[in-house]
Structure formats: C-alpha cells, structure tokens
Amino acid sequence: MKKKENNSGSKLKIIPLGGLEQIGMNITAFEYEDSIIVVDCGLSFPADDMLGIDLVIPDVTYLKDNLDRVKGFMITHGHEDHIGALPYVLRDVNVPIYATRLTMGIIENKLREHNLMKGTKRKVVKFGQSINLGQFRVEFIRTNHSIVDAAALAIYSPAGVVVHTGDFKVDYTPVFGDAIDLQRFAELGKKGVLALMCDSTNAERPGFTPSERTVGKTFDNLFEEHRNTRIFVATFASNVDRVQQIINTAYKFGKKVCVEGRSMVSIIETARNLECINIPENTLIEIDQMKNYPDDQQVIITTGSQGESMAALSRMANGMHRKITIGAGDTVIFSSNPIPGNEKSVTKVINELLRKGADVIFQDAHVSGHACQEEIKLIYTLVQPKYAIPVHGEYKHLKAQAKIAQSLGIDKENIFILSSGDVIELGEDSAKVTGKVPTGAILVDGLGVGDVGNVVLRDRQHLAEDGIMIVVMSLDRYNGQLVAGPDIVSRGFVYVKESDELIEEARHTVDEAIQKCLDRGITDWGKLKNTTKDALSDYVWKKTKRRPMILPIIMEV
C-alpha cells in the first residue's frame, strides 16, 4: 500500500455529509481519485419547531453529482441514526450495501417496506472480512454497542489507513457474541494509522461504560422486589441484548413475555431468525394470550421509552391502547435514558403512569452503548493515529474528545473538529480542510420528501402562533363591481361566537378599502388582495395586537 502512495500525489478526502454537531443523521463520504465510498446513511428526528415533520434525512446532492464514482454504502450498525435514510437515499444513489448479519436483516425490513428489495444489491460481511471497492479496501472489525453485530471500519486507501470506530463501547462480557476485537485495533496501530474517527457521544463522561451484562443483575433484583405485580419494561426497539436479558430474568421467575410495539416486534423477529437472540420455549406469548395468565406472571416489553406520543407505552398510559391498560398494581421500568431533548416527553409519560397508580422505576436499569473517556483513551492508545477527527456528537462532545486526544500527546494542529460539509484532505504528511460541499436537512412529511422547506415551516409556525383569517369576495366580470362579500372566516384567531362585533367591524373595514379601490377604477386582483391584507392587518393589530395570516380570495361572477 505504501509504495503505491509514493507514486501518486493524490489525497484522501473525507467529507461528512451529516452527523456532526448533532446526534443523528450520520453519513460520511470517503473519496480517493475516481472512487467514493459512503459510511452509514442515517436519519434524525425533527426538532420541536419542525411542525408536522416525520423525519429528517441528509442532503446527498454531492453523491448524486458524483454518482458514477460512488461504489457502495458501508454500514456500521443497525440504528436509525445510521441506516434510517437508506430507503430515501437509495432512490437517487442506488449502489450496493455492505453490512454485518443483523444490520443487514434490519436494513432488509426497511427495503421491503419501501419495495426496494429487488433493485438493491446487498452483501452480508463477516468480521475480519475485507471488501475491495475501487481504490479502497474496507475491513469490518468487531466492536460492542447497544445492538448486536456493530462494526468499526478500517478504510485502506493509497494515502493511508483511516479507522472509523462506528458507535462503540468496550464490553469484555457482552450478552451475545464476542468482546470487541482490541487485538485488531492494536495490529492496525502497529502498522501505522493515518487518522482515527472516533465516537464522541460520551466523551464528557469519565471512567468506563459498565458492561451490558450488569443490567441483567439489576433486572433480577427488580423482578425479585416486584414479584407479585405485572411488569412492563420500556426500552429501545433495537436493543436486542437488553430484550434478551429481560427474557432471561422473566424465565428465571417463571413469567411469560409479550413484546409490544411494531418496530420492536419486527427487530426481535429478525434477530430470532438470525439466531442473535435465544428465547426459551413457551416464554414468548402473543398479546391475545395474556388474558390466560394471572397478572403476576406477565412481563410486557414495549417501545416508547422516549415518551413518543404514538408509541405503545404512551398509548397504554393514556388509555388509548386497544388491548392493554396500565393501572394500580403494575410496575413500569424505564430501561433507557432520555435522549437529549426528549426529557419533557419522558417526564410527561412518567407522570401519567404515576397518576394511574403504577409503580415507576427509571433509575439504574440502563447502561449506555457508547464509550466513556477511559475507553476512548484505550482506542487512541492502541491505534496511535497521526490525525484525530472526532465524530458522532454535538459540538461539546467533539470538543471533549479533542481534549482527550490532546492529553494523549496528539498535536493540537493534528486534531480536526469538522462541520458537516467540510472537505478534509489527508496525505502522509499533511491534513487540511480545503473546501465545502452542499449539505443540509431534507424534511420528510408523509410521502413527501423535500417538498416542505423553510417557507412552509415558517407558514406553519405563523398559523400555529397567530391563526388565519380568510376574506372571500366576488367581483362582477364585466363592470368590476363588488357583487358579494367581503365575508370573513377565521380559524385559530379568536372564538368567533364571542367576537361577532370584531369580525363585523373587520368586514366593514375591508369593504371600505375595496370600495375605495374600485371607485378609483383599480380592478387588478394583486392590488385588491394587497389592499385587503393591509387594511385588515392594521385593523386587527390595533384591536388585538395579533398578526394572523390573512388570505384574500377573489372570485369572478
């Protein structure tokens, strides 16, 4: 590899198209001469001000513009923030997908939903295997995370090797499968690594992330304490190991388990088919069979640990679930921490459950899937990269990792905190940010992808805050005189029944303004609409200090 590098003066370009300065929407392009490979393709969830938006996916204009050079997607693991945008992006960038067993199983569920199975090439990769794509060779390395089959990637290019950790933690006693392949990281470090792109999510937290297995002991204790109640456990749909441990404990205590929530049922079924989860016989039951067992023999594993209003747990809490209602005598365990930004919704669900008389436990039944400071130090020490590029996290997380890298002796000049869209060029002796490519967020609303932009959101915000007034009038086609109206309809502005006088006066104000225009011979609709807007807006502001959206409609008769 090295020899080839000296002949070619080309540089390796790394271009994060999303996922930096936020948690979610991870996607990074690696480019060398005529070859581009893409690592991950995730979505993020809408912020509070994105009214009515379902999902947010990355803008892949750069990949579309260079489609002939894009060789494939390398997927590190099966979480939504790393695979969720694939069904949308594949429509424009249809290249093969490479992923490990369970990751591919979850991706295939998505492709089936979107009718993309036939047209998408897929290859399941084993740990230790390498894939050759153009100028790149990509090796998948086993790591641990809160989902089985997570991988780090060693990306070999003529300019040198880049190690991308994916989302990871160091778990010496994982629930399923083997521990992280630290030996491979060390071997790569010995041979020389150009850059390390390392997970920063927990870079502010000192110490080590506890093993996933410790949660199993917590469940044993909690089930012991609440032997005589029906137990609900809310966790992430994709945390197969967590589900495995809840099932193990339930089996020990002779309880039956029901899995509720569409995404969780689908992932557990996939994990079961791929033998990534072991469920003892006669332990798992369907929701309809629950009535055959007493409450104290039931365990319900459910989605909704983040307080999502439509998830199973929220529906059970507010009595909207068709088959299960939570009430006095039930125990609800939250086996997750709120993702930043979700604290309010989680608290709301907890309050609702407490009001219903349930016993709610939301401490100590969770461990993170991301590395804390000591594990990050371990990876840096084994890999010994020349350059550090912290990834996966908000700016403060990236900054915290930069500090760790510095404390381990990496020069400040060799640490790069990038923003999405930055192009960093790496060679054996140099690294610098040389430009920017277009990036951004594409909003998905229902079946529409990208048809809702800032203007529409601004209108939605306006409607949500101030309401709307619609003014309808009819003009005579021949002499331009006002035949009917103006009539005013309002929504979300004032309660009409109690504001007859205000609406009547507003109608009168518009009538006067329109008549003035018509008397002066102005029949241009644009002018009439603007006059209506101005007159009504001024009147309403004077009377109410509000600015509703005003929509004049003119008809010709």
N, C-alpha and C positions, 0 to 999 in steps of 0.2 A: 504493500500500500504506500509506504513512504517513498519508494523510488518514483512511483508514478507522480507523486505530488511535486517532486523537484522539477519534473519536466514541464508540468502545467502550472502557469501562474494564476490559474483560476481560484476564486474564493468560494467558500461555502456561505450561502446566505441563509439566515434563519429569520422567518417572518411570522410573528404571532398575529393571527387574524382575529383573535378574540381571547378572552380568558385572563387577560392581565388587568390588574386594578379592579377585579371583581371575582366573586366565586361563582363560576358557571361559564358556559359558552366557550369551552376550551377548544381551540383549533390552531395548529401551528404548521406552517409550510417550511420545508427544508428544500433548498434549491442549489443544484450544482450543475453549471452549464445547461445541458438540454434536459435535465431530469428534475422533477419536483415530486416529493412525497409529502403526504399530509398526515400529521399525528393528531388523532381524535377529531370529533366533529360534534360538539355538544350544544345544548340549548341553555338558556337561563329563563327564570320565571319573571313575570312582569313586575315592575315596581308599582308602588301604590298609585302613582299618578298616571299609569297607563290604563285608563279606564276601558274595561271590556276586552282587553288583550289577553289571549290564552297563553302564548309562548313567545319567546324572543330568540331568533336564530341569527348566526353571524352573516355578515355580508361577504359573499365569496366572489365578488367581481374579479379579484386578482386571479383566482383559479379559472374562472370562465374565460378570461382574456388569454390565459396560457394553457388552455385545455389540452393541446397536443403534447404538452410536456409533462402533464400530471400522470404519475404512474400508479398511484394507489393510496388508500387510506390505511394507516396502521392504528389500530385501536388498543388503548392500554387496558381498559376495563369497562364493565357494563353499566356504569351510572349515567343517568340522564344528561348530566353536565358534560359528558364525554361522547355520548352516542345519539342524543335526542334529536339533533338536527339532520342526521343522515337521510331520513326519508324525504326531506325537503331539498337538501343539497344534491342528492343523487340525481334528481330530475335534470339538473344542469351540468353536473360533473359526474358522469357515470363511469367510474373507474372501479377496479376490484377492491374488495375489503379484506384485510388480513387481521385476524384476531384469534385469541385462545378460545377453548371449547365453550365455556359458559357465556363468555362475552358474545360469541357468535350466536349462541342459542337465543340470547335476549334480542340481539340485532334482528335475527330472522323473524321473531314475533312481530317486530315493528314493520319489517318489509312486507310480511303477509297482510298486516292491517292496511297497508297503503298499496297493495297489489304490485309490489316491486320485486317479488322473488325471482320471477322468470328473467327479468332483464338485468339482474345484478350478479356479477361474478363474486364468489366468496371463497376464501381459503382458511381453514382452521389450522392454526400454527401451534406446534408444541413448544414448551420451554426449552431453550438451548438451540432451537432451530433458527436458521437464518434465511432471509428472503432476499433475492437479488432483484433490484429494480433499477434499470438504467445505471447511473453512476453510483448508486447506493447499494449497500448491503445492510439489512436491518436484522438484529438478533433480539429475540424475546427472552427476557430474564425474569425468573420467578420473584415476585415480591408478595407482601401481605397487605391487605386492605380490608375494608368492611364489606367486601364482596369477594367471592372465590375467583380464582384464576386471574388476578390482577398481574400486570406485567410492567417491567421497566424496559426501555429500549436502548440498545447500543446501536448508534447510527454511524456506519463506516462510510466515509467519503474520501476521495483523493486528498482532501485538505486536512483530514484527521478524523478522530472519533469523537462523537458527542454522545454523552449518556443522558437520557431523559428518564427520570425516576417514575413518571406517572404519579398517581396518588399512592402513597405507600406509608407503612409503618414497619417497624422491626418487631415481629412477633415470633418468639422462639417456640411457643406452644400453640400454634393455630388450631382452630377447631377442626378444620378439614384441610387435607393436603399437607404440603411440607413448608418448613420455615423459609424465609427469604434467602436467596442464594448469595450470601455475603461473599463467598469464595470467588464467585464470578466477578463481582464488583472489584475485588482486590486484584484479580488477574488482569482485568482491564486497566486498573490503575498502574500496575507494574509496567505494562506495555506503553502507557502514555495516553492520557485523555486530554483532548483539546478543550472541551467545555462540558460543564455539568449543569443540567437544567433540573432543579430540584424543587419538590413540593414545599410550599411555604405556609400552608394553612395554619399549622400550629407553631410557627417559628417563634411566636412570642411566649410560648409556654415552656418553662424549664423542665428538666428531668426527662423521663421516658413515658411513652404512652403505655398503659397497662395492657396485658395480653387480653385478647377477646375472651379467653377461657375464664378470666376472673368473673365475668358477668354470669357465667354458669353457676358459680358458687352463690352469687347474690340471689339468683332465681331460686336456688334450693332453699335458702333462708326465708325468702319472701313467701314461697309456697307453703313452707312449714308454718309460718306465722298466720297465714290466711287459709288454713286447711278447709274450713267449713264454708267458704264463700265461692261464688263463681268468679273466675279470674279473667280479666281482659288484659292483654299486653299490646300496646301500640308501639310499632317500630317502623323503620323504613322498609318498603316493599322489597328492596334489592338486598337487604342484609340477610343473606341465606344462612350464614353461620349463626346469627342471632336466633333465627327461627329454629335452627337445629337444636340450639341449647334449650330453648323454651320447650320443644318437643321432648328432649331428653328428660328434663325435670318433670314435665307432666306425666311421662311414662313411669318415672320412679314413684310418683304419688298416685298412680292408678287413675289418672284423669284422661278424658277424651279431648281431642284438639280439633277446633274448627278454624279454618283460615278464611277471613272475610276481607273484601276489597279487591276489585278487579285486577289491579296491577300486581298485587301480591299473589293472588291465585295463579296468575299466568307465570310469574317468575318461579314460584315453587314447583309448578308442574314441569317447567323447562329443566330446573335443577334436578328434579327427580328422574326425568328421562335420561339425563346425562350423568346420573349417579354422583351428583355433587352434594346430595343430602340423603341421610339414611333415616327412614321413618319406620319405626317398629309396626308390625302388623296390627290391625284393628285399633290403631291410636287415632288416626285421622278420620273425622266423620264429616258428612255434609251438613249444611246449616239446617236442612229439614229434619235431620235425625236427632237434633239436640233435644227435642221435647221428650225423647225416650230415656233421657238420663237426668238424674237429680242435679240441681244447680252446683252442688259442691264437687261434682265430677266433671265440670265443664271448664275448658280453657279456650278463650277466643283470641286468636292472634289477628290484629287488624291494622289497616293503614290509617293515617290521619294523625300521626304523632306531631305534625307541624301545624295542627289547627286548621287544615284546609276545610273550607265550609262544605264541600261536596264529598269529602272522604268519609269512609264508613263510620269512624269514631264520632265525628261531629253529628252525623245523622242519628246515631244511636243516642247521643247525649241530648239532642233536642227533640227526640221522639218522632223523627221523620223516617227512621229505618223500617222497612216493611216487616222484618222478622224478629228483630232484637231490640229491646229497650233496656237501657241501663237504669238501675234504681237502687234503693236501700239494700244493703247486704251484698252488693257487688264490690269487687276490688279492681281498680284500674291502675296498671303500671305503665308509666311512660318510659320506654326503653330507648330514649334518644335525647339529645339536647336540641333546643330550638336553634334553627339556622338563623344567623344574624338577620334581623328584620321581621322574623316570624313571632317574636316574643308575645306581642299583643294577642295574636290569634290563639296561641297556645294557652295563654292565661285565661282567655275567654272560655275555651272548652273546659279547662280545669274547673273554673268557677261554676260552669253549667253542671258538670258532673257532681261537684260537691253539693250543689243545691238539690240535686236529685237524691242525695243521701249516700252516694257511693264513697268508698274509701279510695283516695287517690295518692299514688306514690310516684314522685317524679325526681327522686334523688338516687344516685349511685347505681342505677340499673342500666348504665350505658358506659361504653368506653369509645373513644374516638378511633377513627380509621386512619388518622394522619400522624406523621412523625412529630414528636416534640424535639426540643433543642438537642438533647444528647444523641438521638438517632440521626438527626441531620448532620451533627459533627462526625458521627461514625461513618456515614456515607462519604462525606468530603474527605475524611482521612484515608479511606480505602481507595477512593477514585483518584485523589490528588489531581484535580483538573487545573489546567492553566488559567481558564476563564470561568467565572461563575455567572450564570444567568438565572436568578430566582424566578420561579413561575408559580402559577396557581395560588392566587390570593389577592386581597386588596393591597393598596399601596403600602399600608403599615406592615402587612405581613412580609411583603417583598423586602422592605427596608430592614425588618428584623432579621431576615435571613442574610442580607448583605452584611450586617454586623457580625453574625456568626462566622461567615466566610472570612471576614477581616481578622477576627480573633484567632483564626486558624492559620494566619500568615499569608493569605491571598492578598496581593496588592490591591489597593483601592481602585487603581486605574483598570484592573482586570475584572472588576465586578460591574455588571451591566443591569440596571433596573430599566426594563423596556416598557413602552406602552404598546397597546395593540396597534398594529400598522407599521411599527418601526421595522426597518430592514437592517439587520446587523450582519456585516461581512467578516468572516473569520478566515485567517490564514495561519500558517505555522507560527509566524512572528507578529501578527497584528490582528486587532479586532476593533472595528469601529462602526458606529451607526451611520449609514450612508444615505438613508432616504426614508421615504414613507410610501405605503400603498394605501388605496382606499379601504377603510373598514367601517363597520358600523353595525347597528342592530336592525334587523328586518323583523317587523311585527307580524305575528300570525294571529288572525282573528277568525275563528270558524274555519271555513275552507279558503279564506283569502290569505294569500301570503304576500306581504309587502304592499297591499293596497290601502293600508291605513298608515299614514305618516304623521309628521308633526302637526300639520294643519288640521287634520281630522281630530287628533288628540286635543289640540287647543280648543276646537269647537266643542268636543265632548266635555272638556273641563268647564268651558263657558256655560254650556247647557246645565251641567251639574250644579254649578255655583249660582247661576242667576235665572235659569228658566228661559222660556221663549214666548214671544208674542207674534202671532201671525195676523197680518192685515189683509183681508180679501176685498177686492172691489171689481166692478165690471164697467167697462167703457163701451160706448156706442161706436161701432166700427166706422160709421160714416161721418158723424159730426164731432166725435171725440168727447162727448159729454158723459158725465158720471151717471150710469143707469141704476146701479145697485151698490150698496155698501157706502163707505168702508165698514166692514164688520171686523171685530177683533176677537180672536180666540187666544187664550193663554194657557200654558202648561208650566207648572213648576215655578210660577212667578208670584201670584197671590191666589188665595182661595176665592174664586170668582163670586160665589153666592154672597159673600160678605163684602164684596168690593164693587157692587153694581155701579156706584157713583163714580169711582175711579175709572172703570172701564168705559162708562158712558162719556165721561169728560174727555178721555183719551181719544175716543171715536170722534168726538166733536172737533178736537184739536187737529186730527188728521184730515177730517172733512174740509175744514177751513183752508189748511195748507194746500190740499189738492185743488180746491176750487180756485184759489188764487192763481195757481199754475195754469189751469185750464182757461181762466179768463184772459190770461196773457198769451193764450194760443200755444202753450207748451204741451205737446202730446207725446214727446219722446218718453218711452217707458223707463229707460235708465234714469232719466231726470226725475220722473214721478216717484220712482222707487226710492231714490236718494232723499227727495223731499220728505217722503213718508217717514223714512228712517230717522232723519234729523229731527223732525217735528215731534215724533213720538218719543224718541230718546230723550230730548230736552225735557219734555213734559214729565216723563216717568222719573227721571233723575231728580227733578225739583220736588216731586211729591213723595218719592220713596227712597231716594239715594241708592237706587239699584240700577244696574245696566243689563236688562235681559237681552237675549239675542232677538233681533227684530227681522221678520221675514215677510216682506210685502209680496202679495200675489195679485197680478192684474189679469183679468180675463176680458176677451173681446166678444161682444154680442151683436 
